[in-house]
């Protein structure tokens, strides 16, 4: 995994985790990235609720 250090100017701690099907995924303990993921997950949740509401209205 190549990290764009110019964009993320933080110290990363990369951990390799083996998944069930033996693929290696890299994870990070970086707080900024975690917060960004939480915001992104929230955005996806809101969008999916919004589209679900549109489907109901039609």
TIZANU-464694 format. One record per residue (C-alpha): residue number from 1; residue in three letters; x, y, z. Coordinates in pm, 1 decimal, padded with zeros to 6 digits. Example, Ala and Ser with C-alpha at 12.3 -4.5 7.8 and 13.67 -1.06 7.14 Angstrom:
BEGIN
   nr  rest         X         Y         Z
    1   ala   01230.0  -00450.0   00780.0
    2   ser   01367.0  -00106.0   00714.0
This chain:
BEGIN
   nr  rest         X         Y         Z
    1   unk   00000.0   00000.0   00000.0
    2   unk   00149.5   00331.6  -00107.3
    3   unk   00060.2   00620.7   00119.5
    4   unk   00051.8   00970.5  -00018.5
    5   unk   00254.3   01139.9   00257.2
    6   unk   00214.4   01476.0   00088.0
    7   unk  -00160.6   01454.0   00147.6
    8   unk  -00154.5   01273.5   00483.9
    9   unk   00123.4   01435.6   00682.2
   10   unk   00096.8   01206.0   00981.3
   11   unk   00298.0   00922.4   01127.4
   12   unk   00148.2   00593.0   01021.0
   13   unk   00161.3   00265.0   01202.0
   14   unk   00084.3  -00001.2   00945.2
   15   unk  -00033.8  -00340.9   01062.9
   16   unk  -00077.1  -00636.5   00832.0
   17   unk  -00385.7  -00844.4   00895.6
   18   unk  -00462.0  -01173.3   00725.4
   19   unk  -00827.5  -01211.8   00629.9
   20   unk  -01025.6  -01536.5   00613.2
   21   unk  -00926.8  -01601.2   00251.5
   22   unk  -00556.1  -01534.2   00321.3
   23   unk  -00546.2  -01190.1   00164.6
   24   unk  -00329.0  -00941.5   00348.3
   25   unk  -00488.1  -00607.4   00423.0
   26   unk  -00300.7  -00313.1   00567.1
   27   unk  -00467.8  -00116.5   00842.5
   28   unk  -00360.6   00195.8   01021.3
   29   unk  -00411.9   00329.2   01371.8
   30   unk  -00404.6   00686.6   01249.2
   31   unk  -00675.8   00891.6   01419.7
   32   unk  -00736.0   01126.4   01126.6
   33   unk  -00793.7   00834.6   00889.2
   34   unk  -01031.4   00666.6   01135.1
   35   unk  -01229.7   00988.7   01176.0
   36   unk  -01243.6   01028.9   00800.9
   37   unk  -01374.4   00672.6   00766.3
   38   unk  -01642.9   00739.0   01029.6
   39   unk  -01752.7   01051.8   00842.8
   40   unk  -01752.6   00861.8   00512.7
   41   unk  -01954.5   00572.8   00659.9
   42   unk  -02204.5   00825.3   00797.4
   43   unk  -02233.6   00991.1   00457.6
   44   unk  -02299.4   00656.8   00287.3
   45   unk  -02561.3   00572.0   00551.8
   46   unk  -02737.2   00906.5   00500.4
   47   unk  -02730.4   00867.9   00122.7
   48   unk  -02868.7   00513.7   00137.1
   49   unk  -03150.7   00627.2   00369.5
   50   unk  -03224.7   00917.6   00135.4
   51   unk  -03243.4   00696.1  -00174.5
   52   unk  -03456.5   00446.1   00018.1
   53   unk  -03698.7   00729.3   00104.0
   54   unk  -03711.2   00833.7  -00262.8
   55   unk  -03797.8   00474.5  -00359.0
   56   unk  -04081.0   00477.0  -00102.9
   57   unk  -04216.8   00807.7  -00234.2
   58   unk  -04234.8   00686.1  -00594.4
